[in-house]
């Protein structure tokens, strides 16, 4: 163990294990998580080869091998209830596996959507087959030409009365299904979203189970063209596919009919409220925010913080000894605010999950009143967390200098994987504009005197026109910081709402006016969500039952997240004079002071994320801090170093070289 | 050709060819560039395999094969003067090759540094061998434990009087050389930077030519351990290496002795001004800024702009026809400011190169008076251009939605390649702090009444305390915009200089105070460089001899670059009341208006970058706009689609699948 990192751990002012338990949700949960990790990581059949040296094809094959073993054997033996997204094991499994794996869509989207869309009869027919991996499914929604505008999907499913079948077609190039995970080479069934057409009438999107590969030969069925879409930026453990369907006939009962059905004569009938389907999309965004984004940020923080404490460079005294780069304020400013963000987002998402469970209970009782707010929160948090996580991981990667560019650091893999999250499950700009739509409606409600509650209640509150702070210390105060964020959000919303009215009064059409103001609308949505994170994480910490030391530390982290936003993006706080120049100077000085006071707990704070070295996969971020030894070891084992002379390349040099 | 892109080209208001010539530096230069591109791209031996499917090892071997052919055959036959960084061909070669290739360090760093550091005798001995690729060299400076603090490099070269040799050592793990390109498997010589020790005394860093591999067997020489450092984020066409030296003896004449030498008794003598060595580092930063960063940004702009014009999604009228996503203001706001930045940076770097040539002439005459300013500009522009390029490429990648995540878009490759530029050739934060050091000195000179000229003259000027703008239109005015940036930079510098004095007065040590203020110092440096870019690009356009249409357009682009910074980072413009809330609103409205007026020239503006499809390597950004056809084609040719059934993975599925 590096002496430098031992020294860091000696400086830690709190019990790391207390914070670990707190993040897991209790001591027992920590024990459960560690035992799952131990089972998975100690199983030789679950071992992965070192990243960076496999071809795209090898990655996929390795993942299929591992995950087929996992689902049909390991998980079963351990009685992990893998298809239930709410079982405690599921929350810990993704930490132990690499973030994206084969059959994630099969198990995480195909299986649950059978119960989301299917009748009880359909569920009992298809779900057992899928759960046991006797069939492999994918979820075929996005098309080559359509992602965000789902209403314009071009795939059709036309009812044929004569045979009581549907005829499924992707009528042109742009309508072929594109991107679905597990589709390229693995799946033999697809849940296809298509325009339902009966008796010449379009009834909108419905879900159909379409067999795409033969169960005996695995070859594409007649009328089906299916394959892999080719190499992508990362996440190559799975096979994203394309699918063309040419008059593919499926039995009538393959239309999933929980909310709508077609009778023998082709008459369409809506039998339930399909808005309930949206509830599962909300859940997916919440799950991904934690499992993909926050975990990636926490891992990157762990790597960068530990490395910054063992990397020495330069000095702060003339000709003095070299010091860890973590002692530089610029480095603290890169690393510590990201650690704070990783905590604040984790606390926020715990609260969101809690609210989502209540919301589901309401929905089950038929109460849909919180639908719009829940949708805004889940969309906004996904957009904001992904955007800030990606920026954070890249900042942390660069904070590790040259070694952050090496795959050996583990950081490039984290960045490439997480950056997709700004696009999938709702492109961020589109999501922000949906949040803005909710906010504009809320503003209209408020101006009509309607009451507003929940996460938007503050929009109806009266606030001070100026921040009251006169000292640095006040900028650590959560309610003062929250007031800043409330004010900014209110002000941006009022301003864009007024501009919108103005344009409409000038005679602009609604959609045109909306487009002209869309930059402002996105900013307003961001401000609302950022306020939500500031308020929610602080109130989560306030309610925590923990030691005073830990509570103090977590309060500091919450302050830092808010402060860092103010000092780095002060524009909208200054614009209408809510903050003045002097106050911004105070905030900036307060931030530097806070960074320095958190400095000695940096390693403790990332140790509390409790990622085992095998999960981190980083030479420079391992627990023992032996960065250089591990880098050297990694290099020596490089495939290109098998032989001193690399014959394949040397053959092109040899004919030219000068012979002494 | 896509009808949509034809329509875009019909809307273009200017002659694209005029702008192409302007960017190349004249009609003849365009012809020369195109002929070089044609020669290279039509040569079957120069063809590269599709990216995304090769292993790290295959990429390296392919690059060695191509580049060995290029240097020893193709370039020779065409009489391209490849080792002269100032010959016109060199400016165009990197466009045609992929951005980083094997032997780039050999030809671009090893060869020129022989003349930078060597005596005439040494140059005539080594350079012909290296130019002809009879020997392959690398440049071994960075160590595992030291990158930015060069003075603390640990490699030693100790003079042995008895044998008239140097004994070169990397005495411990952290001192082994790490990262040098071409070192891992190719090079047989290394230019090693080491502490020179004679008669027990350390004389600081000198350059030594150390043979590392046997010229007959290519095996490492005795005492040499050398290999590849392992997989990195991108740029894998070359072999970054590590090197341990254990008592490796080299002849006395292998110390490059242009500026310093050691006599037979071991007496050290400085014979020239080694500050001149810095001049070559400045040039490398300037070259990289254009060849790596600006080209990458221009390519990404080309891809995103064309794709945004052929991608239809949603509508701006209820149930209206779908429209190109380029019609959305949020999309315009992602794409067009990056196009403007790509132009502004290109104009700026042309001016910087021009100034560098003048500077070199001064230096040759013994006039070093512009050293500090030139250093600040070249460091600052490298840091700022790399930072904004990387952010820009990622914004453009995300603007292409899901398809931007596919390697088929060409965007991931651009991002991964260019993001290294924030770290290599001077880590950005370190560079900004060097610029800040220059600024603080300048501020001190000004306060002592000394005159300041060149790029910092404005710091001594009196400026208005408030911006005078009262209308949107004024925010297109270059001198009004320049005044904003001048004011911001002055204000930030004054404020941090005052804080520095305050801390010193409180008794803080210089280095401690510097550290405490380093966030502010970085911001001040950024503001200075951003002002330099705003002013330099605008004055470059002002002096251009071109059609009024093109001039108007380029003026708009320069305005947009400045405006976009103000609207997105308004904090420091608002902070002391230089801009007020109303003016910021005007600026924001002015920006939206400008985006819309540039909208119809978007394709023309990126066509003018004139990247051939083979160089772009993008399915979604090709000239003809047939994005979907090309994506489908790319997918069909994926290696994993060779057979319908992918046997290697299917073997793990087969035993489990349900047999109908």
Interface residues (C-beta under 8 A of the other chain):
Chain A: X51 X52 X53 X54 X55 X56 X57 X60 X61 X64 X65 X68 X69 X72 X129 X132 X133 X134 X135 X136 X142 X144 X145 X146 X147 X148 X149 X152 X173 X174 X176 X178 X179 X184 X185 X186 X188 X215 X216 X217 X218 X219 X220 X227 X228 X229 X230 X231 X232 X233 X239 X242 X311 X312 X313 X314 X315 X316 X317 X318 X322 X327 X328 X329 X330 X333 X394 X398 X401 X402 X404 X405 X406 X407 X408 X412 X416 X419 X420 X422 X423 X424 X427 X428 X429 X433 X509 X511 X512 X515 X516 X518 X519 X520 X522 X569 X570 X571 X572 X574 X575 X576 X577 X581 X584 X588 X592 X628 X629 X631 X632 X634 X635 X636 X637 X638 X639 X640 X641 X644 X645 X646 X648 X649 X650 X652 X653 X654 X656 X657 X658 X659 X660
Chain B: X51 X52 X53 X54 X55 X56 X57 X60 X61 X64 X65 X68 X69 X72 X129 X132 X133 X134 X135 X136 X142 X144 X145 X146 X147 X148 X149 X152 X173 X174 X176 X178 X179 X184 X185 X186 X188 X215 X216 X217 X218 X219 X220 X227 X228 X229 X230 X231 X232 X233 X239 X242 X311 X312 X313 X314 X315 X316 X317 X318 X322 X327 X328 X329 X330 X333 X394 X398 X401 X402 X404 X405 X406 X407 X408 X412 X416 X419 X420 X422 X423 X424 X427 X428 X429 X433 X509 X511 X512 X515 X516 X518 X519 X520 X522 X569 X570 X571 X572 X574 X575 X576 X577 X581 X584 X588 X592 X628 X629 X631 X632 X634 X635 X636 X637 X638 X639 X640 X641 X644 X645 X646 X648 X649 X650 X652 X653 X654 X656 X657 X658 X659 X660
